[in-house]
Structures are given as C-alpha cells and as structure tokens.
Amino acid sequence: KPNCIILAISPANQDLATSDAIKISREVDPKGERTFGVLTKIDLMDKGTDAVDILEGKAYRLQYPWIGVVNRSQADINKNVDMIAARRREREYFANSPEYKHLAHRMGSEHTGKMLSKHLELVIKSRIPGIQSLINKSIAELEAELSRLGKPIAADAGGKLYMIMEICRIFDQNYKEHLDGIRPGGDKIYNVFDNQLPAALKRLQFDKQLSMENVRKLITE
C-alpha cells in the first residue's frame, strides 16, 4: 500500500542482484521513495570480502542510505544471549571493524529503529491533511444522508403519535402554502377540485350503481 514503509532485508553473504526483497520493492516502489535497504549477516561474509560498496550506495543505490546490522547467531540464541548484550556487541563490531568504522554512526539495529521512526513520523505528518480532508468529506456525506432520512423515529407509542401529528402538521402547512401561492402548484390543485373532480364524478353515473333512496339515506345519516 502507498502508505507503507518497505524494509528490504537482504543477506550480505548472497548476491544482491538475486535478492527477492530488492526485486519486490522495485516493483511496488520504483522511485525508492519509501524503501529502506537493510543488510544482514555482514559478519558472516567470506574473508577478504566486505559490504562497503553496498552500504555506501555504490553497488546498488537507494534514496535512503543502506543500513547494516549484525544479529544474534544461533549459537548466541542457544546460549541465551539477551538483546541488550547483542546490541552492544553489534555496536562494537562496527566501531572496531576497519572496513565499517567510518559508517558505524549509521549502522546497527538501533539506528534502523530510529530511522524508521523518524521516517514514519514524516509520513504521518504528510498524510494528516489528506486524512483530515477525507474525514471531513465522510462526515459531510453522513450528515447529508441523515438529513435526508429525517429525525429518528421514537420507539414508544407517545413518540410515534407525536411524529405522526408532526408529519400531518407539516403536510397541512405545505398544502396551505401551495393554495396561498407561497409555493408553486396551487393553480393545479384548484384545477383538480374545480374542473377535474366534478367531471370525474359526473362520469361515475351514481344513479346506475346506487338507488337515489340509498343515497338520500347515506346523506341524512
């Protein structure tokens, strides 16, 4: 996802050109704007070889500097070497190594954590305006939908009766405003009652359906 930080971890004792992490990161982040390269197993490289060219960005350049780390070995894990001791040995390794001591200030797991935290903070700050805009848009859309749905319907009988009476009152007010010319369409209503309704009643031919005696009875009662 565009908001994610990519941690491309590759072992130093293998060919970087065949690294799956680098290959995948290039596919999803071709500009390298959110990819951090981490080189592990530096202490396990063959004698006479080093990873200086990679860490200095000469062999494979990334937008952010490569970071080298030295993790606990399986033997250290078996001996229950804790993380505090492992981090201390890692710092000592880079500080005392002739090949890497000039890079020691930006090597190690602790530096990796600080770099990622700092970058994540920058990413969050840059995304906040967009997130706020998205939240405000969602709020406006939900408020508009709630407005269209109207007020919530009460669950009790008294509340329901009040809601019905309120709807009738609003209908009566709107209907009156149409007749008074405040709202458009009043002339159409008058036309229905003055012309269309009488004509429709005449076409019904009540005398064929009901006897005049029954009609008089209904009217008088």
Wavefront OBJ file of the C-alpha trace (Angstrom):
o trace
v 0.000 0.000 0.000
v 1.230 3.550 -0.717
v 1.337 4.456 2.980
v 3.555 1.512 3.951
v 7.300 1.649 4.561
v 9.222 -1.060 2.725
v 12.027 -2.733 4.649
v 14.075 -4.561 2.012
v 16.191 -7.013 4.022
v 18.944 -8.862 2.177
v 21.788 -11.068 3.467
v 25.267 -9.704 2.799
v 26.682 -13.163 2.066
v 24.465 -13.571 -1.015
v 24.381 -11.826 -4.389
v 22.297 -8.653 -4.072
v 21.237 -8.934 -7.720
v 19.176 -12.012 -6.837
v 17.588 -10.508 -3.718
v 13.820 -11.074 -3.687
v 13.359 -8.137 -1.303
v 15.013 -5.705 -3.724
v 13.120 -7.144 -6.681
v 9.729 -6.797 -4.993
v 10.498 -3.315 -3.641
v 11.411 -2.106 -7.142
v 8.077 -3.395 -8.453
v 5.930 -1.557 -5.893
v 8.226 1.422 -5.251
v 10.198 2.103 -8.456
v 11.309 5.561 -7.278
v 12.528 4.203 -3.932
v 10.633 6.868 -2.001
v 9.690 4.526 0.842
v 12.234 1.713 0.604
v 14.900 1.174 3.263
v 17.639 -1.324 2.495
v 18.899 -3.435 5.389
v 21.923 -5.688 5.001
v 22.193 -8.609 7.414
v 24.838 -11.286 8.111
v 27.697 -8.876 7.441
v 29.785 -10.742 9.998
v 29.304 -13.996 8.063
v 30.837 -12.819 4.784
v 33.815 -14.694 3.360
v 37.241 -13.497 4.425
v 38.649 -10.853 2.128
v 35.191 -9.591 1.168
v 33.085 -6.812 2.628
v 29.836 -4.944 2.017
v 31.276 -1.420 1.923
v 30.233 -0.769 -1.690
v 26.648 -1.744 -0.884
v 26.474 0.234 2.356
v 27.930 3.310 0.650
v 25.358 3.013 -2.135
v 27.878 2.295 -4.878
v 26.754 -1.233 -5.751
v 23.032 -0.524 -5.532
v 21.819 2.983 -4.760
v 18.656 3.684 -2.809
v 17.133 7.022 -1.933
v 17.883 6.311 1.735
v 21.302 5.009 2.865
v 21.744 1.298 3.369
v 21.891 0.081 6.960
v 23.982 -2.866 8.070
v 23.019 -4.997 11.056
v 24.583 -7.886 12.943
v 22.015 -10.114 14.601
v 22.399 -12.877 17.142
v 23.687 -16.145 15.769
v 22.038 -19.457 16.514
v 24.827 -20.129 18.993
v 24.029 -16.845 20.780
v 20.365 -17.801 20.956
v 21.255 -21.224 22.352
v 23.420 -19.513 24.983
v 20.507 -17.188 25.893
v 22.411 -14.037 24.925
v 19.929 -11.238 25.609
v 19.137 -8.391 23.198
v 20.971 -5.775 25.277
v 24.210 -7.732 25.046
v 23.586 -8.457 21.362
v 23.123 -4.757 20.571
v 26.296 -3.900 22.490
v 28.285 -6.481 20.511
v 26.766 -5.132 17.303
v 27.934 -1.587 18.112
v 31.398 -2.882 18.981
v 31.577 -4.846 15.730
v 31.001 -1.806 13.516
v 33.065 0.548 15.683
v 36.104 -1.764 15.731
v 35.908 -3.073 12.168
v 38.448 -1.364 9.840
v 36.055 -1.703 6.899
v 32.956 -0.296 8.587
v 34.080 2.018 11.385
v 33.639 5.102 9.160
v 29.993 4.039 8.754
v 29.428 2.966 12.362
v 27.308 6.044 13.181
v 24.555 4.851 10.823
v 24.857 1.098 11.283
v 23.062 -1.293 13.603
v 19.566 -2.263 14.695
v 19.215 0.746 16.988
v 19.911 3.140 14.116
v 17.434 1.198 11.969
v 14.706 1.723 14.557
v 15.458 5.441 14.844
v 15.485 5.912 11.063
v 12.185 4.109 10.616
v 10.548 6.016 13.477
v 11.694 9.356 12.065
v 10.529 8.475 8.562
v 7.198 7.158 9.844
v 6.676 10.428 11.707
v 7.285 12.386 8.492
v 4.919 10.119 6.557
v 2.185 10.566 9.164
v 2.600 14.355 9.146
v 2.412 14.464 5.354
v -0.714 12.287 5.322
v -2.605 14.164 8.066
v -4.090 16.887 5.762
v -5.365 14.251 3.345
v -6.771 12.153 6.189
v -8.488 15.205 7.694
v -9.972 16.078 4.310
v -11.231 12.511 3.879
v -12.740 12.508 7.385
v -14.458 15.869 6.821
v -15.838 14.643 3.493
v -17.157 11.461 5.116
v -18.759 13.468 7.935
v -20.446 15.807 5.440
v -21.773 12.870 3.407
v -23.116 11.118 6.517
v -24.737 14.308 7.808
v -26.378 14.858 4.418
v -27.676 11.285 4.437
v -29.009 11.670 7.980
v -30.705 14.902 6.941
v -32.415 13.102 4.049
v -33.555 10.302 6.351
v -35.061 12.783 8.789
v -35.279 12.697 12.552
v -35.102 9.330 14.337
v -38.449 7.630 14.972
v -39.335 7.183 18.620
v -39.880 3.672 19.959
v -42.691 4.463 22.437
v -46.342 4.972 21.457
v -46.412 8.605 22.574
v -43.355 9.440 20.497
v -44.809 7.721 17.428
v -48.089 9.619 17.812
v -46.202 12.895 18.104
v -44.219 12.047 14.959
v -47.430 11.315 13.012
v -49.015 14.566 14.179
v -45.865 16.477 13.254
v -45.887 14.964 9.751
v -49.560 15.876 9.367
v -48.870 19.416 10.565
v -46.036 19.853 8.070
v -48.204 18.438 5.274
v -51.061 20.773 6.207
v -48.716 23.764 6.259
v -47.152 22.894 2.900
v -50.570 22.251 1.356
v -51.850 25.625 2.573
v -48.760 27.362 1.194
v -49.468 25.803 -2.210
v -53.053 27.082 -2.120
v -51.983 30.548 -0.951
v -49.428 30.860 -3.741
v -46.394 30.793 -1.440
v -45.320 27.539 -3.068
v -45.813 26.769 -6.778
v -48.504 24.359 -7.930
v -51.545 25.829 -6.198
v -53.287 26.509 -9.514
v -53.049 22.807 -10.381
v -54.735 21.864 -7.105
v -57.566 24.350 -7.737
v -57.966 22.983 -11.257
v -58.378 19.452 -9.894
v -61.158 20.434 -7.495
v -62.879 22.973 -9.790
v -62.761 21.042 -13.064
v -61.334 17.532 -12.998
v -63.105 16.253 -9.874
v -66.650 17.410 -10.892
v -66.171 15.967 -14.377
v -64.956 12.664 -12.937
v -67.910 12.491 -10.542
v -70.349 13.046 -13.403
v -68.805 10.188 -15.342
v -69.328 7.773 -12.446
v -73.141 7.729 -13.007
v -74.122 7.023 -9.425
v -77.775 6.601 -10.371
v -76.920 3.366 -12.183
v -74.879 1.992 -9.290
v -76.896 3.231 -6.296
v -80.562 3.936 -5.873
v -81.498 7.520 -5.027
v -83.161 6.266 -1.879
v -79.901 4.822 -0.570
v -78.035 7.998 -1.472
v -80.549 10.130 0.466
v -80.266 7.737 3.400
v -76.473 7.991 3.459
v -76.595 11.786 3.271
v -79.162 12.188 6.015
v -77.413 9.754 8.320
l 1 2 3 4 5 6 7 8 9 10 11 12 13 14 15 16 17 18 19 20 21 22 23 24 25 26 27 28 29 30 31 32 33 34 35 36 37 38 39 40 41 42 43 44 45 46 47 48 49 50 51 52 53 54 55 56 57 58 59 60 61 62 63 64 65 66 67 68 69 70 71 72 73 74 75 76 77 78 79 80 81 82 83 84 85 86 87 88 89 90 91 92 93 94 95 96 97 98 99 100 101 102 103 104 105 106 107 108 109 110 111 112 113 114 115 116 117 118 119 120 121 122 123 124 125 126 127 128 129 130 131 132 133 134 135 136 137 138 139 140 141 142 143 144 145 146 147 148 149 150 151 152 153 154 155 156 157 158 159 160 161 162 163 164 165 166 167 168 169 170 171 172 173 174 175 176 177 178 179 180 181 182 183 184 185 186 187 188 189 190 191 192 193 194 195 196 197 198 199 200 201 202 203 204 205 206 207 208 209 210 211 212 213 214 215 216 217 218 219 220 221
